[in-house]
Amino acid sequence: MRCTARARLYNKGREGRAAKGRAHVSMLKVEFAMRLVTFDDFTPGIVRGEEVVDLTPAIGDIARLPWDERIPALAEAFPKLKPAIEKLAAEGRGVPLASVKLRAPNPRPGKLICSAANYKADPSAEALAWDLYYKGSDSIIGNGDTVVLPKAEATDFQAEAGIALVIGRDARNVSEGDALRYVFGYTGFIDVFGRGLGRPVSTYFGKSFDTFGPMGPCLVTADEVGDLYGLQVRLSVNGKAGLEYATGTMNHRVPAQIAAATAIMTLVPGDMIYCGSDPRGVAPLKDKDTLKLEVMPTGIGTLQVQVSDPSGRTWAS
């Protein structure tokens, strides 16, 4: 099914540069029980066919929390709230998806941790040293929004993409064997970055600009995803294939990433880990590019954003 939302940049509760026209979000026709979104004023909702159902009646006081605290609270309370949410999803009144503005499903995580070098650029080569790094959570934008390239003197700007997980309970020193019990759900994530900023391997300096973290459009609960390592990730630019890879080729799987992160710090509900990307197929971004991310087969849907470069730069391929 297809849903349409008017594109309007909204970052950290502020009005931003509007994306022109309409953004199209293509969902798979397979019905998933828990395709969570936030919409309009960051209201939690659940997708049902071509409609979205407001979850306010099922989540009580969570709906009255500040906009950036709702999804973390929902993630933590989900085991208790799940029956009421399922009942509302089946029986509640929905509104057309085309009539609402979809936001990022977890619009400002407390921590956004990313895996570096978790896929090989050359399958026959030795794996690079793996690392985790922070990406600023204010980089998050949603479907139909606009990635704005800053004036920073980067070599160029590029994008990778893959799956990101949302933590559902306090996690510290978690073993790999227990790690998946701490995951609330998964969503799609585009990791935009500027090369040549900071260290030779771009991390925080190149990756944390506002709008550099498109996410969504849906968050699928962990029990609905199926085989984590049987997913296909596709990132296209202007309709042309860019990144295309299988999640089964990641060097360090989700339990290892959770174990490594929680050996260093406590993760709390709403914190996120972006699981990294196969780097093959990336190309420099330019003004008016359209990025489209698909993660299949899941109910995450298709994430589409525009690129704006006020400086109008071009880059060597």
Residue pairs with C-beta under 8 A, 6 or more apart in sequence:
1 26
1 27
1 29
1 49
1 50
2 24
2 25
2 26
2 27
2 50
3 24
3 25
3 27
3 50
3 96
3 97
3 98
3 102
4 22
4 23
4 24
4 25
4 97
4 98
5 22
5 23
5 25
5 97
5 98
5 100
5 101
5 102
5 143
5 144
6 22
6 23
6 101
6 144
7 18
7 19
7 20
7 21
7 22
7 23
7 144
7 145
7 146
7 306
8 15
8 18
8 19
8 101
8 144
8 145
9 15
9 16
9 17
9 18
9 19
9 141
9 145
9 146
9 148
9 211
10 16
10 101
10 103
10 141
10 142
10 145
11 138
11 140
11 141
11 145
11 210
11 211
12 108
12 138
12 210
13 67
16 145
16 146
16 148
16 211
17 146
17 148
17 308
18 146
19 144
19 145
19 146
19 305
19 306
19 308
20 306
22 144
23 143
23 144
23 304
23 305
23 306
24 302
24 304
25 97
25 102
25 143
25 144
25 217
25 301
25 302
25 303
25 304
26 294
26 301
26 302
27 35
27 47
27 218
27 299
27 301
27 302
28 296
28 297
28 298
28 299
28 301
30 297
30 299
31 49
31 299
32 220
32 224
32 298
32 299
33 86
33 89
33 221
33 224
34 46
34 85
34 89
34 185
34 220
34 221
34 223
34 224
35 46
35 47
35 218
35 219
35 220
35 224
35 299
35 300
35 301
36 44
36 45
36 46
36 47
36 55
36 71
36 74
36 105
36 185
36 218
36 219
36 220
36 221
37 44
37 45
37 46
37 47
37 52
37 102
37 103
37 105
37 216
37 217
37 218
37 219
38 44
38 45
38 70
38 71
38 102
38 103
38 104
38 105
38 106
38 107
38 142
39 45
39 52
39 100
39 101
39 102
39 103
40 100
40 101
40 103
41 67
42 67
42 68
42 70
42 103
42 107
43 54
43 55
43 56
43 63
44 54
44 55
44 56
44 59
44 62
44 63
44 70
44 71
44 74
45 52
45 53
45 54
45 55
45 100
46 52
46 53
46 55
46 85
46 88
46 89
47 53
47 97
47 218
47 299
47 301
48 89
48 94
49 94
50 96
50 97
50 98
51 94
51 95
51 96
51 97
52 94
52 95
52 97
52 100
53 88
53 89
53 92
53 93
53 94
54 92
54 95
55 63
55 74
55 85
55 88
56 63
57 88
57 92
58 81
58 84
58 85
58 87
58 88
58 92
59 70
59 74
59 77
59 81
59 84
59 85
62 70
62 73
62 74
62 77
63 70
65 73
67 107
68 107
68 108
71 105
71 106
71 107
71 166
71 219
71 270
72 106
72 109
72 110
72 268
72 269
72 270
72 271
73 269
73 270
74 81
75 166
75 167
75 168
75 184
75 185
75 269
75 270
76 168
76 169
76 269
76 270
78 85
78 168
78 184
78 221
101 144
102 142
102 143
102 144
102 216
102 217
103 142
103 216
104 140
104 141
104 142
104 143
104 214
104 215
104 216
105 142
105 187
105 215
105 216
105 217
105 218
105 219
106 140
106 166
106 187
106 215
106 219
106 270
106 272
107 140
107 142
108 137
108 138
108 140
109 137
109 140
109 166
109 270
109 271
109 272
110 137
110 268
110 270
110 271
111 134
111 137
111 265
111 267
111 271
111 272
112 134
112 135
112 136
112 137
112 139
112 140
112 213
112 271
112 272
112 274
113 132
113 133
113 134
113 135
113 261
113 271
113 272
113 273
113 274
114 132
114 133
114 134
114 135
114 191
114 207
114 273
114 274
114 276
115 130
115 131
115 132
115 250
115 252
115 257
115 273
115 274
115 275
115 276
116 130
116 131
116 132
116 133
116 201
116 203
116 276
117 127
117 128
117 129
117 130
117 131
117 251
117 276
118 130
118 250
118 251
118 252
118 257
118 275
118 276
118 277
119 245
119 249
119 250
119 251
119 276
119 277
119 278
119 279
120 127
120 128
120 249
120 251
120 278
121 278
121 279
121 280
123 249
127 251
130 251
130 252
132 257
132 260
132 261
132 264
132 273
133 203
133 204
133 207
134 203
134 204
134 208
135 191
135 204
135 207
135 208
135 212
135 213
135 274
136 204
136 207
136 208
136 209
136 210
136 212
136 213
137 213
138 208
138 210
139 192
139 207
139 208
139 209
139 210
139 211
139 212
139 213
140 213
140 214
140 215
141 147
141 211
141 213
141 214
141 215
141 305
142 214
142 215
142 216
142 217
143 214
143 216
143 217
143 301
143 303
143 304
143 305
144 304
144 305
145 211
145 214
145 305
145 306
146 211
146 305
146 306
146 307
146 308
147 159
147 192
147 211
147 212
147 214
147 285
147 291
147 305
147 306
147 307
147 308
148 210
148 211
148 308
148 309
148 310
149 157
149 194
149 285
149 287
149 307
149 308
149 309
149 310
149 311
149 313
150 194
150 209
151 310
151 311
152 194
152 197
152 209
153 196
153 197
154 194
154 195
154 196
154 197
154 206
155 194
155 195
155 196
155 315
156 194
156 195
156 196
156 284
156 285
156 315
156 316
157 192
157 193
157 194
157 195
157 284
157 285
157 309
157 315
158 192
158 193
158 195
158 282
158 283
158 284
158 285
159 190
159 191
159 192
159 193
159 235
159 237
159 282
159 285
159 291
160 190
160 191
160 193
160 235
160 243
160 276
160 277
160 278
160 279
160 282
161 188
161 189
161 190
161 191
161 233
161 235
161 243
161 277
161 293
162 188
162 189
162 191
162 233
162 247
162 274
162 275
162 276
162 277
162 278
162 295
163 186
163 187
163 188
163 189
163 228
163 231
163 233
163 247
163 274
163 275
163 295
164 186
164 187
164 188
164 189
164 215
164 272
164 273
164 274
164 275
165 183
165 184
165 185
165 186
165 222
165 254
165 258
165 272
165 273
165 275
166 183
166 184
166 185
166 186
166 187
166 219
166 270
166 271
166 272
167 182
167 183
167 184
167 267
167 268
167 269
167 270
167 271
167 272
167 273
168 182
168 183
168 184
168 185
168 222
168 269
169 181
169 182
169 269
170 266
170 267
170 268
170 269
171 182
171 258
171 262
171 266
171 267
171 268
172 262
172 265
172 266
172 267
173 262
173 263
174 182
174 258
174 259
174 262
175 259
176 255
176 256
176 258
176 259
177 255
179 254
179 255
179 256
179 258
179 259
180 222
180 254
180 255
180 258
182 258
182 267
183 222
183 254
183 258
184 219
184 221
184 222
184 269
185 219
185 220
185 221
185 222
185 224
185 225
186 219
186 220
186 222
186 225
186 228
186 298
186 300
187 215
187 216
187 218
187 219
187 220
187 300
188 215
188 216
188 217
188 293
188 294
188 295
188 300
188 301
188 303
189 213
189 214
189 215
189 274
189 293
190 213
190 214
190 215
190 235
190 291
190 293
190 303
190 305
191 207
191 212
191 213
191 274
191 277
192 207
192 209
192 211
192 212
192 213
192 214
192 285
193 202
193 206
193 207
193 212
194 202
194 205
194 206
194 207
194 209
195 202
195 206
196 202
196 206
197 205
197 206
198 204
198 205
198 206
199 205
214 291
214 293
214 303
214 305
215 303
216 300
216 301
216 303
217 300
217 301
217 302
217 303
218 299
218 300
218 301
219 300
220 298
220 299
220 300
224 298
224 299
225 231
225 298
226 297
226 298
228 247
228 253
228 254
229 246
229 247
229 248
229 250
229 253
230 246
230 247
230 248
231 246
231 247
231 248
231 295
231 296
231 297
231 298
232 244
232 245
232 246
232 247
232 294
232 295
232 296
232 297
233 243
233 244
233 245
233 246
233 247
233 277
233 278
233 293
233 294
233 295
234 241
234 243
234 244
234 293
234 294
234 296
235 242
235 243
235 244
235 281
235 291
235 292
235 293
235 294
236 242
236 291
236 292
237 283
237 285
237 289
237 290
237 291
238 289
238 290
239 290
239 292
241 281
242 281
242 282
242 283
243 277
243 278
243 280
243 281
243 282
244 281
245 277
245 278
245 280
247 275
249 278
250 275
250 276
252 260
254 273
254 275
257 273
257 275
258 267
258 273
261 267
261 273
283 317
284 315
284 316
284 317
285 291
285 307
285 309
286 307
286 309
286 313
286 314
286 315
287 307
287 308
287 309
287 310
287 312
287 313
288 306
288 307
288 308
289 306
289 307
290 304
290 305
290 306
290 307
291 304
291 305
291 306
291 307
292 302
292 303
292 304
293 302
293 303
293 304
294 302
